[in-house]
Amino acid sequence: MTAMKKAQLEDRINSALSNSKGYQAKRNERTMEEIEKTIREMQLQMPPEEIPAAVERMIDDRHAKELEDMLLKLYEQKAIQLKEEILAMLEEKAAK
C-alpha cells in the first residue's frame, strides 16, 4: 500500500471514530447530573448510615456501564479499521 493510500485510510478511520466521541462526553455529563440528583434524594429518604453503601452500589453500576461502553467503542473502532483495510485491499487488487 502506498503512503498516500495509508494516509487516506487513516483519515477515513479517524473521521468515522470522531463522529461518536461527542455522544460519550454528553452521556457522561448527563450521568453525573443524575448521580448528584439521586444522592440528594437519598439524603432526604434514607438513614445516613445506609447512604454510603447505596452510593457505592450506584457507582459500581455506573462503572460497569462505562466498561460496557468502552468495550463497545473498542469493538466499533476495530470494525471500522477492519472494514477500511478490506476496502483498501479490494481497491489495490482491482487496480492490478
Backbone hydrogen bonds, N-H to C=O, Kabsch-Sander energy under -0.5 kcal/mol:
donor,donor_aa,acceptor,acceptor_aa,energy
6,K,2,T,-2.1
7,A,3,A,-2.1
8,Q,4,M,-2.3
9,L,5,K,-2.6
10,E,6,K,-2.5
11,D,7,A,-2.3
12,R,8,Q,-2.4
13,I,9,L,-2.2
14,N,10,E,-2.8
15,S,11,D,-2.4
16,A,12,R,-2.0
17,L,13,I,-2.2
18,S,14,N,-2.3
19,N,15,S,-1.0
20,S,17,L,-1.1
21,K,18,S,-0.8
22,G,18,S,-0.6
24,Q,20,S,-1.0
25,A,21,K,-1.6
26,K,22,G,-2.2
27,R,23,Y,-2.3
28,N,24,Q,-2.3
29,E,25,A,-2.0
30,R,26,K,-2.2
31,T,27,R,-2.3
32,M,28,N,-1.9
33,E,29,E,-1.6
34,E,30,R,-2.0
35,I,31,T,-2.3
36,E,32,M,-2.4
37,K,33,E,-2.1
38,T,34,E,-2.4
39,I,35,I,-2.5
40,R,36,E,-2.0
41,E,37,K,-2.1
42,M,38,T,-2.4
43,Q,39,I,-2.2
44,L,40,R,-1.1
45,Q,41,E,-1.8
46,M,42,M,-3.0
50,E,47,P,-1.7
51,I,47,P,-0.8
51,I,48,P,-0.5
54,A,50,E,-1.8
55,V,51,I,-2.8
56,E,52,P,-2.4
57,R,53,A,-2.2
58,M,54,A,-2.2
59,I,55,V,-2.6
60,D,56,E,-2.6
61,D,57,R,-2.3
62,R,58,M,-2.1
63,H,59,I,-2.7
64,A,60,D,-2.2
65,K,61,D,-2.2
66,E,62,R,-2.4
67,L,63,H,-2.4
68,E,64,A,-2.2
69,D,65,K,-2.3
70,M,66,E,-2.6
71,L,67,L,-2.6
72,L,68,E,-2.3
73,K,69,D,-2.5
74,L,70,M,-2.5
75,Y,71,L,-2.4
76,E,72,L,-2.7
77,Q,73,K,-2.7
78,K,74,L,-2.6
79,A,75,Y,-2.4
80,I,76,E,-2.4
81,Q,77,Q,-2.5
82,L,78,K,-2.6
83,K,79,A,-2.5
84,E,80,I,-2.5
85,E,81,Q,-2.4
86,I,82,L,-2.5
87,L,83,K,-2.5
88,A,84,E,-2.4
89,M,85,E,-2.3
90,L,86,I,-2.5
91,E,87,L,-2.5
92,E,88,A,-2.3
93,K,89,M,-2.5
94,A,90,L,-2.5
95,A,91,E,-1.8
96,K,92,E,-0.9
96,K,93,K,-0.5
